[in-house]
Amino acid sequence: MHIVIVGTGAVGTILGSRLQATGQCHITAVCRSNFEAVRHNGLKINSDHFGNSVFKPDYVASSVEDATNQDYSFDYIIVCTKALPALTNTVDLIRPLVSSNTSIMLIQNGIGIEDDCIQHFPQNPVFPAVIYIMCTQLSPGEIECSGQVRLIIGANRLKGVVDDHELRFERDQKHCERIRELFNIGGIDAVLTDQIQGYRWLKIVWNASFNPVSVVSGGCDTVEMLSQPETADLLCTIQHELWATGEAVTGQPLPLIPGTRSPEELCRATLKLPAYKPSMLHDYLNKRPMEHEVILKNPLELARKYKIHIPHVETVYALLVLLEKKNNRSNSNKDNA
């Protein structure tokens, strides 16, 4: 099976390496900033669960166009880039890789990330996934990963979006099951669900609370945020707002899994984990664009559509955008100095 990973950072590296380990997948990795390091030395992986290894993709591409310079088409495109619609259009990015037999799997944060792909590739299975992973790219050629990786995969129910929504759901779910089996063989805890949007909202409850608050609080990690009663209360309040929005949008209760059956449980479970700086904070500190459009703005717009009042989410979103603009100005001034 031919699979291309678009965005071979920390997440893309772990997923690509586990699929390659099955012995059933030929992996093409699209690497941009880390192309030279990966082409010459592969990617060193330090993992307390999978063991230490070096991942050498079967083909290392410097761009999407480079990845197409092969004599085969791709069965799966796995997109692991950050979702930054204002800067990168995922449809345009992957279009050269898509053929009639290609399935598109989006492993990105946020709500509504798959909508454009569904619209532009109506004949191709398009499905988002939810990943729970603790990993980071220490350098352009080295990845650190802690613990097991959990992946939740499922097709969208497109009732009201396409006429043959049930047939499309069944078709896409078969392609989800096919890749799920491969991830399981590769040692990843991958499960199939028919409630993928519920699980995406469940992750938004965490992402859209801890991520922005870590930035607007001045750079606090999870333990620091939760150890301060007032901040812990703020996080729970934001999560309740998002929880209510997710249930309104999906039309059903969010999935209940151990440790996340309520915002209070989610905060208690997070406090038991090692101190962790959310990805948005890393982006802010390194003056990179933050994923606030898909993590905060899209849920806000849906809340307004469904007449759900979420004032605390609105507040942290407004502050986050303001801080990013100030951050960008300071970076621009430094470049011009």
C-alpha positions in Angstrom: 0.0 0.0 0.0 1.3 3.4 -0.9 0.9 6.1 1.7 2.1 9.7 1.7 2.5 11.7 4.9 2.1 15.4 4.4 3.7 17.2 7.3 6.4 15.0 8.6 6.9 16.7 12.0 6.5 14.9 15.3 3.1 13.4 14.7 3.7 12.6 11.0 6.9 10.8 11.9 5.4 8.6 14.6 2.5 7.6 12.4 4.6 7.0 9.3 7.1 4.9 11.2 4.4 2.7 12.7 2.8 2.1 9.3 6.2 1.3 7.8 6.8 -1.1 10.7 3.8 -3.3 9.5 5.8 -4.3 6.4 2.7 -3.6 4.3 3.2 0.1 3.5 5.5 2.1 1.3 5.8 5.5 2.9 6.5 8.7 1.1 7.2 11.6 3.5 6.8 15.2 2.4 9.4 17.1 4.4 10.1 20.8 3.9 12.0 22.5 6.7 13.6 19.2 7.8 14.2 17.8 4.3 18.0 17.7 4.3 18.2 16.2 7.7 15.7 13.4 6.9 17.1 12.7 3.4 20.6 12.1 4.8 20.0 10.6 8.2 16.3 9.7 8.6 14.4 10.7 11.7 15.6 9.5 15.1 12.8 8.5 17.4 13.1 8.3 21.2 10.1 6.5 22.5 9.5 4.8 25.9 6.7 2.8 24.3 7.8 1.9 20.8 11.5 1.9 21.6 14.3 4.0 20.1 14.7 3.8 16.3 15.5 5.6 13.1 12.6 6.1 10.7 13.8 6.2 7.1 10.9 6.8 4.8 10.9 4.8 1.5 10.9 8.1 -0.3 11.7 11.6 1.1 10.1 14.4 -0.9 11.0 18.0 -0.6 7.6 19.1 -1.7 4.2 17.8 -2.7 5.2 18.2 -6.3 8.3 16.1 -5.7 6.2 13.4 -4.1 4.3 13.0 -7.4 7.4 12.1 -9.3 6.9 8.4 -8.9 5.2 5.7 -11.0 2.3 5.0 -8.6 -0.6 6.7 -7.1 -1.3 6.9 -3.4 -3.9 4.8 -1.6 -3.9 7.2 1.4 -2.9 10.8 2.0 -2.4 11.5 5.7 -2.3 15.2 6.4 -0.5 16.1 9.7 0.2 19.8 9.0 -1.1 22.5 11.3 -4.5 23.8 10.2 -3.9 27.4 9.3 -6.6 28.3 6.7 -5.4 32.0 6.4 -1.9 30.8 5.3 -2.3 27.3 3.7 -5.2 25.9 1.8 -5.2 22.1 2.4 -7.2 21.4 -0.8 -4.5 23.2 -3.0 -1.7 21.6 -1.0 -2.8 18.0 -1.5 -4.5 18.3 -4.9 -1.5 17.0 -6.9 -1.5 13.8 -4.8 -5.1 12.9 -5.2 -6.2 10.2 -7.7 -9.4 8.4 -8.1 -8.4 5.7 -5.6 -7.0 8.0 -2.9 -8.5 8.3 0.6 -7.7 11.5 2.5 -7.2 11.3 6.3 -6.9 14.6 8.1 -5.1 14.4 11.5 -5.4 18.1 12.4 -6.8 20.1 15.3 -10.0 22.0 15.1 -13.6 22.0 13.9 -14.6 22.1 10.2 -11.1 21.2 8.9 -12.5 18.6 6.4 -15.3 20.7 4.9 -13.3 22.0 1.9 -11.8 18.6 1.1 -15.2 17.0 1.1 -16.5 19.7 -1.3 -13.6 19.6 -3.7 -13.0 15.8 -3.7 -16.5 14.4 -3.7 -15.5 11.1 -5.2 -12.8 10.4 -2.6 -13.2 9.2 1.0 -12.3 12.2 3.3 -12.3 11.6 7.0 -10.8 13.4 10.0 -9.2 11.6 12.9 -8.5 12.5 16.6 -5.1 11.7 18.0 -3.9 11.7 21.6 -0.2 11.8 21.6 2.6 13.3 23.6 5.5 14.0 21.2 7.7 16.8 20.1 10.4 17.5 17.5 13.6 18.2 19.4 15.5 19.1 16.2 14.9 18.8 12.5 15.9 15.1 12.7 14.9 14.0 16.2 11.5 13.2 17.7 10.6 12.4 21.3 7.4 10.5 22.0 6.1 9.5 25.5 3.6 6.7 26.1 1.1 5.0 23.9 -0.6 6.8 20.9 -4.4 6.6 20.7 -6.1 7.3 17.3 -9.9 7.6 16.8 -10.9 7.2 13.2 -14.4 7.5 11.6 -16.3 8.7 8.6 -18.4 11.8 8.7 -22.2 11.5 8.5 -23.0 14.0 5.8 -26.8 14.2 6.2 -28.0 17.5 4.7 -24.6 17.9 2.9 -24.8 15.3 0.2 -27.8 13.4 -1.1 -26.3 9.8 -0.8 -25.0 10.5 2.7 -25.6 6.9 4.0 -24.0 5.2 1.1 -21.0 7.6 1.3 -20.7 7.0 5.1 -20.6 3.2 4.5 -18.0 3.6 1.7 -15.8 5.9 3.8 -16.1 3.8 6.9 -14.6 0.8 5.0 -11.6 2.9 4.1 -11.3 4.0 7.8 -11.4 0.4 8.9 -8.7 -0.5 6.4 -6.2 2.1 7.7 -7.2 1.4 11.4 -6.2 -2.2 11.0 -2.8 -1.1 9.7 -2.2 1.2 12.6 -3.2 -1.5 15.0 -0.7 -3.9 13.4 1.9 -1.1 13.8 1.3 -0.9 17.5 -0.9 2.2 17.7 -4.2 2.0 19.7 -6.5 2.8 16.8 -10.3 2.5 17.2 -13.2 3.0 14.7 -16.2 5.1 15.6 -19.4 6.3 14.0 -19.3 9.4 16.2 -16.2 11.1 15.0 -17.5 14.6 15.3 -18.4 14.0 18.9 -14.8 12.9 19.6 -13.5 16.0 17.7 -15.6 18.2 19.9 -14.4 16.4 23.0 -10.9 17.2 22.0 -11.8 20.8 21.3 -13.1 21.1 24.9 -9.5 20.5 26.0 -7.7 22.3 23.1 -9.8 25.5 23.2 -9.4 25.9 26.9 -5.9 24.9 27.9 -4.2 26.2 24.7 -5.4 29.8 24.7 -5.3 30.2 28.5 -1.7 29.0 28.5 -0.9 31.9 26.2 -3.0 34.7 27.8 -1.8 33.6 31.3 1.8 34.5 30.3 3.1 31.1 29.5 1.8 28.7 32.2 1.9 25.0 31.8 -1.1 22.7 32.7 -0.1 22.2 36.3 0.5 25.9 36.9 -2.9 26.7 35.4 -4.8 24.1 37.4 -3.0 24.7 40.7 -4.5 28.3 40.8 -8.1 27.9 41.8 -9.3 30.9 39.8 -7.7 29.7 36.6 -8.9 26.2 37.2 -12.5 27.6 37.5 -12.0 29.6 34.3 -10.8 26.5 32.4 -13.9 24.5 33.6 -16.2 27.3 32.6 -14.7 27.5 29.1 -15.0 23.7 28.8 -18.7 23.8 29.8 -19.4 26.4 27.1 -17.7 24.3 24.5 -19.3 21.1 25.7 -22.7 22.6 25.3 -21.9 23.9 21.9 -20.6 20.5 20.7 -23.8 18.8 21.9 -25.9 21.4 20.1 -24.0 21.1 16.9 -23.8 17.2 16.8 -27.4 16.8 18.1 -26.3 14.3 20.7 -24.3 14.0 24.0 -20.6 14.0 23.5 -19.0 10.5 23.9 -18.2 9.5 27.4 -14.8 8.0 27.9 -13.0 7.4 31.3 -11.5 10.7 32.7 -13.5 12.9 30.3 -17.1 12.5 31.3 -17.3 16.1 32.4 -15.0 19.2 32.4 -14.3 18.7 36.0 -13.1 15.2 35.4 -11.1 16.4 32.4 -9.3 18.9 34.6 -8.6 16.4 37.3 -7.2 13.9 34.8 -5.0 16.6 33.3 -3.6 17.6 36.7 -2.5 14.0 37.2 -0.3 14.1 34.1 3.2 15.6 34.0 3.3 19.4 33.5 2.7 20.1 29.8 3.0 23.3 27.7 0.2 23.2 25.0 1.2 23.5 21.4 -0.3 26.9 21.0 2.0 28.2 23.7 5.1 26.8 21.9 3.9 28.5 18.7 3.4 31.8 20.5 6.8 31.7 22.1 8.5 30.8 18.8 6.5 33.5 17.0 4.7 31.0 14.8 1.1 31.3 13.7 -1.4 29.8 16.1 -4.3 27.6 15.2 -6.9 29.9 16.7 -9.2 30.0 13.7 -10.0 26.3 13.7 -9.8 25.8 17.4 -11.6 28.9 18.6 -13.1 31.0 15.8 -15.0 28.1 14.1 -16.6 26.8 17.3 -17.5 30.4 18.1 -19.3 30.8 14.8 -21.2 27.6 15.3 -22.2 28.7 18.8 -23.7 31.8 17.4 -25.5 29.8 14.7 -27.0 27.5 17.4 -27.6 30.4 19.8 -25.3 29.1 22.5 -23.8 31.9 24.6 -20.1 31.3 25.2 -18.7 34.6 26.6 -15.6 33.2 28.2 -14.5 31.6 24.9 -15.1 34.9 23.1 -13.0 36.7 25.7 -9.9 34.4 25.5 -10.2 34.4 21.7 -10.2 38.2 21.5 -7.2 38.4 23.8 -5.3 35.6 21.9 -5.7 37.4 18.5 -4.6 40.7 20.1 -1.5 39.0 21.6 -0.6 37.3 18.3 -0.8 40.7 16.4 1.5 42.2 19.0 3.8 39.2 18.8 4.0 39.5 15.0 4.7 43.3 15.2 7.6 42.7 17.6 9.0 40.0 15.4 8.7 42.3 12.3 10.4 45.1 14.2 13.2 42.8 15.1 13.7 41.7 11.5 13.8 45.3 10.4 16.3 46.4 13.0 
